[in-house]
Amino acid sequence: MEQRVVELERRATRYRNMLVLLVVGVCAVAVIGATTDDGVISGRTLFLKNDQGEVVIYAGASTSGNGQFTVMSKSGKDLIYAGADNEGNGFSFQGYNKVGEGVVQLSADDYGNGVVGAYNRKGKGRTLQPGP
């Protein structure tokens, strides 16, 4: 059990580092592509497309009005979602496999505690939550 928790923490760290790199990359592209003198870009959404014209990165507002950052595969499947959760508890980070099934979740619960989950393709897995 301890080995599985250690592996789960290692994966969570890896996903967090990937997210930071993606966010920094998107911000760098936005700053480099700024056309105004003050370097500020404003708008409602940012779409980045691949060479085939398919959207692979979305940054903007979710349907609930919170901030959202999504990385998608070229086939349109969500691979990484980062943003505020819909219940108002804080952040939500979700990782999906190549067919769009959720396999990793990081979030805050109703009490503000961190929750980590890792699941197989069939939705079975473990959730790590702090004790009482």
C-alpha positions as CSV (number, residue, x, y, z in Angstrom):
1,M,0.0,0.0,0.0
2,E,2.8,2.4,0.9
3,Q,4.5,1.7,-2.4
4,R,1.3,2.5,-4.3
5,V,1.0,5.8,-2.4
6,V,4.6,6.7,-3.1
7,E,4.0,6.0,-6.8
8,L,0.8,8.0,-6.8
9,E,2.6,11.0,-5.2
10,R,5.3,10.7,-7.8
11,R,2.7,10.8,-10.6
12,A,1.0,13.8,-9.0
13,T,4.3,15.6,-8.9
14,R,5.0,14.8,-12.5
15,Y,1.6,16.0,-13.6
16,R,2.0,19.2,-11.6
17,N,5.3,19.9,-13.2
18,M,3.9,19.3,-16.7
19,L,1.0,21.7,-15.9
20,V,3.5,24.4,-14.7
21,L,5.5,24.0,-17.9
22,L,2.4,24.2,-20.1
23,V,1.1,27.3,-18.3
24,V,4.5,29.0,-18.6
25,G,4.7,28.1,-22.3
26,V,1.3,29.5,-23.0
27,C,2.1,32.7,-21.1
28,A,5.4,33.0,-23.0
29,V,3.6,32.6,-26.4
30,A,1.0,35.2,-25.3
31,V,3.7,37.7,-24.2
32,I,5.8,37.2,-27.3
33,G,2.8,37.5,-29.6
34,A,1.6,40.7,-27.9
35,T,1.1,43.5,-30.4
36,T,0.5,46.4,-28.0
37,D,3.2,48.5,-26.5
38,D,2.3,47.6,-22.9
39,G,2.6,43.8,-23.6
40,V,-0.9,43.1,-22.3
41,I,-3.3,40.8,-24.2
42,S,-6.9,40.8,-23.2
43,G,-9.7,38.6,-24.5
44,R,-12.2,36.0,-23.5
45,T,-10.4,32.9,-24.6
46,L,-7.1,31.7,-26.0
47,F,-7.1,28.8,-28.5
48,L,-3.9,27.3,-29.7
49,K,-4.1,25.1,-32.8
50,N,-1.7,22.5,-34.3
51,D,-0.6,22.5,-38.0
52,Q,-3.8,20.8,-39.0
53,G,-6.0,23.5,-37.4
54,E,-7.2,21.4,-34.5
55,V,-7.5,23.2,-31.1
56,V,-5.0,21.5,-28.7
57,I,-4.9,24.1,-25.9
58,Y,-7.8,26.1,-24.5
59,A,-7.5,28.8,-21.9
60,G,-10.6,30.8,-20.8
61,A,-13.7,30.5,-18.8
62,S,-15.5,27.3,-18.0
63,T,-19.3,26.9,-18.3
64,S,-19.6,27.9,-14.6
65,G,-17.6,31.1,-15.2
66,N,-14.4,30.0,-13.5
67,G,-10.9,29.9,-15.1
68,Q,-10.0,26.8,-17.1
69,F,-6.9,25.5,-18.9
70,T,-7.3,22.4,-21.0
71,V,-4.9,20.5,-23.1
72,M,-6.4,18.2,-25.8
73,S,-5.1,15.6,-28.1
74,K,-5.3,16.1,-31.9
75,S,-8.4,14.0,-31.9
76,G,-10.2,16.4,-29.6
77,K,-10.0,14.3,-26.4
78,D,-9.2,16.2,-23.2
79,L,-5.9,15.1,-21.7
80,I,-5.3,17.7,-18.9
81,Y,-7.8,20.0,-17.2
82,A,-6.8,22.6,-14.7
83,G,-9.0,25.2,-13.2
84,A,-11.5,25.9,-10.4
85,D,-14.0,23.2,-9.5
86,N,-17.7,23.8,-10.0
87,E,-18.6,23.4,-6.3
88,G,-16.5,26.4,-5.2
89,N,-14.0,24.2,-3.1
90,G,-10.9,25.5,-4.9
91,F,-8.8,24.0,-7.6
92,S,-9.3,20.9,-9.8
93,F,-6.7,19.1,-11.8
94,Q,-7.6,16.1,-13.9
95,G,-5.6,13.9,-16.2
96,Y,-7.2,11.7,-18.9
97,N,-5.9,8.7,-20.9
98,K,-5.8,8.7,-24.7
99,V,-9.5,7.7,-24.9
100,G,-10.7,10.5,-22.6
101,E,-11.2,8.5,-19.4
102,G,-10.3,10.2,-16.2
103,V,-7.3,8.5,-14.5
104,V,-5.8,11.1,-12.2
105,Q,-7.5,13.8,-10.0
106,L,-6.1,16.4,-7.7
107,S,-8.6,18.7,-5.9
108,A,-9.7,20.2,-2.6
109,D,-12.6,18.8,-0.7
110,D,-15.4,20.6,1.1
111,Y,-13.2,21.3,4.1
112,G,-10.2,22.6,2.1
113,N,-8.1,19.5,2.4
114,G,-6.2,18.0,-0.6
115,V,-7.5,14.9,-2.3
116,V,-5.5,12.8,-4.8
117,G,-7.0,10.0,-6.9
118,A,-5.7,7.5,-9.4
119,Y,-7.9,5.2,-11.3
120,N,-7.7,2.6,-14.0
121,R,-9.6,2.7,-17.3
122,K,-12.6,1.2,-15.7
123,G,-12.8,3.9,-13.0
124,K,-11.5,1.7,-10.2
125,G,-8.7,2.9,-8.1
126,R,-7.7,4.7,-4.9
127,T,-8.3,8.1,-3.4
128,L,-5.9,9.5,-0.9
129,Q,-7.4,11.9,1.6
130,P,-6.0,13.4,4.8
131,G,-7.2,11.8,8.0
132,P,-9.4,13.4,10.6
